[in-house]
Each structure stands twice: as structure tokens, then as C-alpha cells.
């Protein structure tokens, strides 16, 4: 590995306790330790986070080449999974 | 995971889908199909933007050691560090379009890609730190806020981060000038001199007039650009002139006046011949900026090599321990 092909890392930041980690961006680094340090300098200069994950971009398996495709179709015709699908008579409370 | 370009000509459906997303003011994401010209335009624009952030560290870096107080020094260092960060966000966004980081740096270092011509002007006095923050970053913000709604997702997201951070830059610049303008006569003259020198180069940051900006229309149609160069320039002037009044400084334009009918300021255009000359390489600092950038990259090579060697050694140990 030369410095010309440092791997790409995806950076996830937990904004504060109680929130999940959210994708913040990406960076190049030779190893995980440097990726973490660089991520701190790059994405949390203003206290944007209390915890950082770095993940090699190559380790991510994505659902499909397109952001929308038949992979998600099975969920499209199942409106009965949402509470608004059901009729509730007037006067029924706490349901 | 770069963009997918169909080399044998796109099936009509894909192009149709692309335009449907654009027309609905949706966002294109890296793995969506996109026309090659859209991708190329974005790579060029985002790369030029990233290079500008990186080169833009130099005019201000020039004053870090001579900042007038520890507070100002700390602020200036934070600002220059932000510029580096902005460059890195933008390089990452460009990479999602299938271009490599090293390729982009090579294009900058060999002069095949440009950076904003404003950074080819010298920073002669401390007041220039104020003028850059107030005017140059002010112009950048005017340009960049609409880019937060750019049709290309990664670019738009990078711009949201950048715009949040730029507002501190503009305020600290204004504060530097306000302090000077309320200081001694000599300090006020220094502030005025900085405004005199940075006003027209700042107006030129919005690019050539609409009539001479042939690619603008297509970028507008693609949702990359939201306002024309002239519209943004007008917006900047309307916003900035009242701020100059608060500073008690005079905008160096004898023809500047409020046009009641238009509801805008009339103002003198920058010297476009000078603009093209500076972009073409003949500005006061072009050579110095490039030599410094290439030198810094070369001098940092041993650090990159050491980090690479350390990573390789460490990876070997981990395998051995397993």
C-alpha cells in the first residue's frame, strides 16, 4: 500500500447520548487509529459528537446499485402495517 | 461505488428517471444513473471549490504568526483549520463521482484545474484578515447558501456543513474591521485600504456576467446552480453596502447608489479583463500560491510514507497474533 491508495473510511458520529450514530462523511487514512483521529479533527471541531465510528468503505454491503428498485417493492402494497389503515369509530379513546 | 455510466448509450428510461428526479426538485445520489455531462460538470465545480478552500489557507496563514493578540491568533488558526476541513469535505463529495483524491491533487498541482482567482491577491496588512472574512467569505456564503439545495446529494450535504461554519468566518472578519475602524486614524485608514483593494476582486468571485457565462443555463436546468452570477452579485452588494456604512468605511465605487425603482444598488462591475488575466495565471500571487502548495505536498511526503509503513507493520502484527 502506498500513500496514494489509503483506504476510504466512512465516518459515523453520535451527536449526543441517546441518539444513534449518523453518517457524517468520509475520509482517507492508512489505518483505523488514524481514521479515528482524522475524523475527530474533521467532523467534530465544534463538539458535534460524543462518539465516532469509522468503517472501511469497502466493508459496506449496499442494497442495490440504484437507490430505488424492486428490492423495496414488497413493502409498497402493505398499507395495513400502518395504524392509519384501520377505521376507528368516533368516541373510541386511547386506541 | 462510483456513479454508473452506461458507455453504450443510456436506455431511455434511465435518462427519463434522472430528469424526473431533477424536475421534482429531488436529489441525485452517487449510485444513480446520471448523464456524463452532469457528472463532469459536478466534478469540475466541486474540485475547483475544494482547491479554492485549500489554496485559500495561504493568504490567511500569512498572518497567523503576526496576529495582534493571542485571541486573534487562536481565531485565525481555527478559521484556517476550517478551510482545510471544507476542502476535505468537498474532495470527499467529488470522489463519490468516481474520481480519485490523488487524481484531483495532481490536477491542481499541474495547473489543469483552477481555484478561485481571489486567492491570487496578496494579504498586505492585518486589515486584510478582516476584509477577507467580511467580503470574501461573505461572497462565498452568498454563493454557497443556494448550493445547500444543489441537486447532487453529497455536494449539497457538504455545503450545509460548510455554510454553518462560514458564518463565524464572516463575523470575525467584520469584527476585525469594526475594531480597526473605531481605532486610531491610522487604523481606520488601514481598514479603508483593505476595503479598497478587496471590493472588486470580491465582486468578481461570482464569475463573469450572465451573458458571458455559457454553462450557467445548463447548470441551472440541472439544479446545480439556483441563481445566476449577476443575481448573486447584486444580492451580495445589497447586503454588504449597509454593513460598510456601519463600519464607517467607503465602498470604492463613485457610481454606487440606491436605485429606488429597482429596489437594488447600482454599482460598477469589476474589471473583467483583469479577472481573466488573473485566472489565466497572471495575478500578483499565482506562482507563489502554486509553488507553496506543491512544496507543502512534497515536504509532507515522508509523513504520509511513515504513516503507511506504520499501518502496514501494524496490520502484519495483527495477522500474526490471530
Interface residues (C-beta under 8 A of the other chain):
Chain A: X1 X2 X3 X4 X5 X6 X8 X25 X26 X27 X28 X30 X31 X34 X41 X42 X45 X46 X57 X60 X62 X65 X66 X67
Chain B: X1 X4 X29 X31 X32 X33 X78 X81 X82 X85 X88 X89 X92 X95 X101 X102 X157 X158 X161 X165 X301 X304 X305 X307 X308 X310 X311 X312 X314 X315
